[in-house]
């Protein structure tokens, strides 16, 4: 496994729509492993491929310690409700903002081994999945946020 550099806001790659992954193979699994290691090293709860400079539709997320999800070619197929979320982003270091997200979602896609998976998430878990999914569409949380503020570190 290797740590990858995290692309920060201002890099045009973060504003592009990602291309689908053709096949989940050893190369894709290696990238997912690197993304998990990079996410852990940066103390994040999610990391999308464009954040490491790869224009592919995949992300990793760990909304709770030890609960790691890998999504390749994800699709959000259902949303319900609304919640106010305080968000930050590894690609927008030092800032937080309030974003309105769905309270509940259903998301499907391929897993680490290329098998179909589908999950329902609510609350913070739904927030994390929507945030990472937005990265694949070239959207940053600051595009949707109210009251973005610099945070003390």
C-alpha positions as CSV (number, residue, x, y, z in Angstrom):
1,X,0.0,0.0,0.0
2,X,1.1,3.6,-0.7
3,X,0.0,6.9,0.5
4,X,-1.3,9.2,-2.3
5,X,-1.2,13.0,-2.5
6,X,-4.5,14.6,-1.8
7,X,-5.5,17.1,-4.5
8,X,-6.8,20.4,-3.0
9,X,-9.4,22.9,-4.1
10,X,-8.2,25.0,-7.0
11,X,-7.0,22.0,-9.0
12,X,-9.4,21.6,-12.0
13,X,-9.5,17.8,-11.6
14,X,-11.9,18.3,-8.7
15,X,-14.4,20.0,-10.9
16,X,-14.7,17.3,-13.6
17,X,-17.2,14.4,-13.8
18,X,-15.4,11.1,-13.4
19,X,-15.5,8.2,-15.9
20,X,-16.9,4.8,-14.9
21,X,-14.5,2.0,-14.0
22,X,-14.5,-0.7,-16.7
23,X,-13.6,-3.6,-14.5
24,X,-12.6,-4.2,-10.9
25,X,-9.3,-5.9,-11.2
26,X,-6.0,-6.0,-9.1
27,X,-5.1,-2.5,-10.2
28,X,-8.4,-1.0,-9.0
29,X,-8.1,-3.0,-5.7
30,X,-4.6,-1.6,-5.2
31,X,-5.9,1.9,-5.8
32,X,-8.8,1.3,-3.3
33,X,-6.2,0.0,-0.8
34,X,-4.1,3.1,-1.3
35,X,-7.2,5.3,-0.9
36,X,-8.1,3.6,2.4
37,X,-4.5,4.1,3.7
38,X,-4.5,7.8,2.5
39,X,-7.9,8.4,4.2
40,X,-6.6,6.9,7.4
41,X,-3.4,8.9,7.3
42,X,-5.3,12.1,6.7
43,X,-7.8,11.2,9.5
44,X,-10.7,11.5,7.1
45,X,-14.0,9.5,6.9
46,X,-14.1,9.3,3.1
47,X,-11.9,9.8,0.0
48,X,-13.0,9.8,-3.6
49,X,-10.7,8.9,-6.6
50,X,-10.5,12.5,-8.0
51,X,-9.1,13.6,-4.6
52,X,-6.0,11.5,-5.5
53,X,-6.0,12.7,-9.1
54,X,-7.8,9.7,-10.6
55,X,-10.9,10.5,-12.8
56,X,-12.7,7.3,-12.0
57,X,-16.1,6.7,-10.3
58,X,-15.0,5.2,-7.0
59,X,-14.7,6.2,-3.4
60,X,-13.9,4.7,0.0
61,X,-15.7,5.6,3.2
62,X,-15.4,4.8,6.9
63,X,-18.2,6.6,8.7
64,X,-17.5,4.6,11.9
65,X,-14.1,3.2,12.9
66,X,-13.7,-0.3,11.3
67,X,-16.7,0.0,9.0
68,X,-15.1,0.5,5.6
69,X,-17.1,0.7,2.4
70,X,-15.7,0.7,-1.1
71,X,-18.0,1.9,-3.9
72,X,-17.1,1.5,-7.6
73,X,-19.5,3.1,-10.1
74,X,-21.9,4.0,-7.4
75,X,-25.5,5.2,-8.0
76,X,-27.7,6.9,-5.5
77,X,-31.1,5.3,-6.3
78,X,-33.3,6.7,-3.5
79,X,-33.2,9.7,-1.2
80,X,-35.6,10.7,1.6
81,X,-35.8,13.6,4.0
82,X,-33.4,16.3,4.8
83,X,-30.7,16.9,7.4
84,X,-28.3,19.8,8.1
85,X,-24.7,18.6,8.2
86,X,-21.5,20.3,9.3
87,X,-18.9,19.2,6.7
88,X,-15.2,19.5,6.0
89,X,-13.2,18.0,3.3
90,X,-9.6,16.7,2.9
91,X,-9.5,18.7,-0.4
92,X,-10.6,21.9,1.3
93,X,-8.4,21.9,4.4
94,X,-9.0,24.2,7.3
95,X,-12.7,25.0,6.6
96,X,-16.2,23.8,7.5
97,X,-19.6,24.6,6.3
98,X,-23.3,23.6,6.7
99,X,-24.8,21.5,3.9
100,X,-28.3,20.2,3.5
101,X,-28.2,16.5,2.6
102,X,-30.8,13.7,2.4
103,X,-31.5,12.1,5.8
104,X,-31.7,8.7,4.2
105,X,-30.3,7.2,0.9
106,X,-30.0,3.9,-0.9
107,X,-26.8,3.5,-2.9
108,X,-25.7,0.7,-5.1
109,X,-22.5,-0.1,-7.0
110,X,-19.7,-2.6,-7.1
111,X,-17.7,-3.5,-4.0
112,X,-13.9,-4.2,-3.6
113,X,-14.2,-7.5,-5.5
114,X,-16.5,-6.2,-8.3
115,X,-19.6,-7.7,-6.8
116,X,-22.9,-5.8,-6.8
117,X,-23.8,-4.2,-3.5
118,X,-26.7,-2.1,-2.3
119,X,-27.0,-0.3,1.1
120,X,-29.4,2.0,2.8
121,X,-27.8,4.7,5.0
122,X,-29.2,7.4,7.2
123,X,-27.9,10.2,9.3
124,X,-24.1,10.7,9.3
125,X,-23.6,7.6,7.2
126,X,-25.8,9.1,4.4
127,X,-24.0,12.4,4.7
128,X,-20.6,10.8,4.2
129,X,-21.8,8.8,1.1
130,X,-23.4,11.8,-0.5
131,X,-20.3,13.9,0.1
132,X,-18.1,11.4,-1.6
133,X,-20.6,10.8,-4.4
134,X,-20.6,14.5,-5.1
135,X,-16.8,14.4,-5.7
136,X,-17.4,12.0,-8.6
137,X,-19.7,14.6,-10.2
138,X,-17.1,17.4,-9.8
139,X,-19.0,19.0,-6.9
140,X,-17.3,20.1,-3.6
141,X,-19.3,20.6,-0.4
142,X,-18.4,24.3,-0.5
143,X,-20.6,24.6,-3.6
144,X,-23.6,23.7,-1.6
145,X,-22.6,25.0,1.9
146,X,-23.9,27.9,3.9
147,X,-21.7,29.6,6.4
148,X,-18.3,28.3,5.4
149,X,-15.8,29.2,8.1
150,X,-12.1,28.8,8.8
151,X,-11.5,26.4,11.6
152,X,-8.8,26.5,14.2
153,X,-6.4,23.5,14.1
